């Protein structure tokens, strides 16, 4: 896909917002609730993407300290 976790989080939050906009225009309560549930799921995915980004940054930082991926030992 080629997107960073931050970019994915932004996309996911956009999808959540779209679900809420569409929910506002639904007549049936069940349809509104389904769209609100979808929005919550997209928001949760956005949060997870942000956590993944933080974890990836920490891993890269630790890898840099520990010399992993460092070719200076040759």
DAVENTA-V366913 format. One record per helix or strand of 3 or more residues. SS is the DSSP state (helix for helix, strand for strand). FROM is the first residue (numbers start at 1). LEN is the number of residues. If there is no record, write none. Layout:
{{SS | FROM | LEN} {SS | FROM | LEN}}
This chain:
{{helix | 5 | 20} {helix | 29 | 38} {helix | 71 | 3}}
